[in-house]
Amino acid sequence: MIFSPSAWLTPFFNTPLWRAGGVSITLGWIVSIFVLFVLVTCLTIAFKS
């Protein structure tokens, strides 16, 4: 993956003001990806049955 969000998000993570926001954004991305994965899996199972 050539484009990496962490490359241009690094300055935000390094500043104390944005550290908490950066962590919450990261957790939000992880949760979103997990939810999307679960939805895709459920849809795949539903279509296969």
ABEGO torsion letter per residue (X at the ends): XABBAAAAAAAAAABAAAAAAAAAAAAAAAAAAAAAAAAAAAAAAAAAX
